[in-house]
Amino acid sequence: MKINEFIDSEHDHDDKKTDLGFSVPYDLHIHMKNDPMFYRKQYYPTIAKLQDTLKRGEPIDVKKELLPMVTRARDHYCAKYNLPKRPEDLMQDEDVDALIEKIYGEEMELIRKGDY
């Protein structure tokens, strides 16, 4: 434990927006791609579904397709790392939206290249 974590822990109960000391959306994205069980059961099937939709030429509602996966990732992440936050308090709505756009942008580029 870092000294600032010890000092800040005294105030954690008062402020649900306490900084964890790292970029949660970035770290969550890395977790989603690198946790073998999450990737196999959630991430890959979600991206494969996007690829199938794209191949059929159908419109993609990015948020509708990716938000359930991001929500499950957030829950999995908090449980796995025993974070001192409730999953729903981990990120602000704008962070969730930015993460969804980042995932979509990266994965659609890979799909178009034929990497899936």
C-alpha positions as CSV (number, residue, x, y, z in Angstrom):
1,M,0.0,0.0,0.0
2,K,1.3,3.4,-0.9
3,I,1.3,6.2,1.8
4,N,-1.1,8.3,-0.2
5,E,-3.5,5.4,-0.3
6,F,-3.4,5.1,3.5
7,I,-4.0,8.8,4.0
8,D,-6.7,8.9,1.3
9,S,-8.5,5.9,2.6
10,E,-9.6,7.9,5.6
11,H,-11.7,10.0,3.2
12,D,-12.9,7.3,0.8
13,H,-16.2,6.9,2.5
14,D,-17.1,10.5,2.0
15,D,-16.3,10.8,-1.7
16,K,-17.3,8.1,-4.2
17,K,-15.2,9.8,-6.9
18,T,-11.9,9.0,-5.2
19,D,-9.1,8.7,-7.7
20,L,-7.7,5.2,-7.7
21,G,-4.4,6.5,-9.0
22,F,-4.7,5.1,-12.6
23,S,-6.9,5.5,-15.6
24,V,-9.9,3.2,-14.9
25,P,-11.2,3.2,-18.5
26,Y,-7.8,2.4,-19.9
27,D,-7.1,-0.3,-17.3
28,L,-10.6,-1.8,-17.8
29,H,-10.0,-2.0,-21.5
30,I,-6.7,-3.8,-20.9
31,H,-8.4,-6.2,-18.5
32,M,-11.2,-7.0,-21.0
33,K,-8.6,-8.0,-23.6
34,N,-6.1,-9.7,-21.3
35,D,-8.3,-11.7,-18.9
36,P,-8.6,-15.1,-20.6
37,M,-12.0,-16.0,-19.3
38,F,-13.5,-12.6,-19.8
39,Y,-12.1,-12.4,-23.3
40,R,-13.3,-15.8,-24.3
41,K,-16.8,-15.6,-22.8
42,Q,-17.6,-11.9,-23.4
43,Y,-15.2,-9.8,-25.4
44,Y,-14.6,-12.0,-28.4
45,P,-18.3,-13.1,-28.9
46,T,-19.4,-9.4,-28.7
47,I,-16.8,-8.3,-31.3
48,A,-17.6,-11.4,-33.5
49,K,-21.3,-10.3,-33.4
50,L,-20.3,-6.8,-34.5
51,Q,-18.3,-8.3,-37.4
52,D,-21.3,-10.4,-38.5
53,T,-23.6,-7.4,-38.4
54,L,-21.1,-5.4,-40.5
55,K,-20.8,-8.3,-43.0
56,R,-24.6,-8.3,-43.4
57,G,-24.5,-4.6,-44.1
58,E,-26.8,-3.8,-41.2
59,P,-26.5,-0.7,-39.1
60,I,-24.7,-1.0,-35.8
61,D,-25.9,0.7,-32.6
62,V,-22.5,0.8,-31.0
63,K,-23.6,1.7,-27.5
64,K,-26.4,-0.9,-27.5
65,E,-24.0,-3.6,-28.6
66,L,-21.1,-2.8,-26.4
67,L,-22.6,-1.4,-23.2
68,P,-23.7,-4.8,-21.8
69,M,-20.1,-6.1,-22.3
70,V,-18.6,-3.0,-20.6
71,T,-21.0,-3.3,-17.7
72,R,-20.1,-7.0,-17.2
73,A,-16.4,-6.1,-17.5
74,R,-16.8,-3.4,-14.9
75,D,-18.4,-5.9,-12.5
76,H,-15.8,-8.6,-13.2
77,Y,-13.0,-6.1,-12.8
78,C,-14.2,-4.8,-9.4
79,A,-14.7,-8.4,-8.1
80,K,-11.4,-9.7,-9.4
81,Y,-9.3,-6.9,-8.0
82,N,-11.4,-6.2,-4.9
83,L,-11.6,-2.5,-5.7
84,P,-12.9,-0.2,-2.9
85,K,-15.7,1.0,-5.2
86,R,-19.0,-0.3,-6.3
87,P,-19.0,-1.3,-10.0
88,E,-21.6,1.4,-10.9
89,D,-19.4,4.1,-9.2
90,L,-16.2,3.0,-11.0
91,M,-16.6,5.3,-14.0
92,Q,-18.7,8.3,-15.0
93,D,-21.1,8.0,-18.0
94,E,-18.7,10.0,-20.2
95,D,-15.9,7.6,-19.3
96,V,-18.1,4.6,-20.3
97,D,-19.0,6.3,-23.6
98,A,-15.4,7.1,-24.4
99,L,-14.4,3.5,-23.6
100,I,-17.1,2.2,-25.9
101,E,-16.0,4.5,-28.7
102,K,-12.3,3.4,-28.2
103,I,-13.2,-0.3,-28.3
104,Y,-15.4,0.3,-31.4
105,G,-12.7,2.3,-33.2
106,E,-9.9,-0.2,-32.5
107,E,-12.0,-3.3,-33.2
108,M,-13.6,-2.0,-36.4
109,E,-10.2,-1.2,-37.7
110,L,-9.1,-4.8,-37.0
111,I,-12.3,-6.3,-38.4
112,R,-11.8,-4.3,-41.7
113,K,-8.3,-5.6,-41.9
114,G,-9.7,-9.2,-41.5
115,D,-8.0,-9.9,-38.2
116,Y,-11.2,-11.6,-36.8
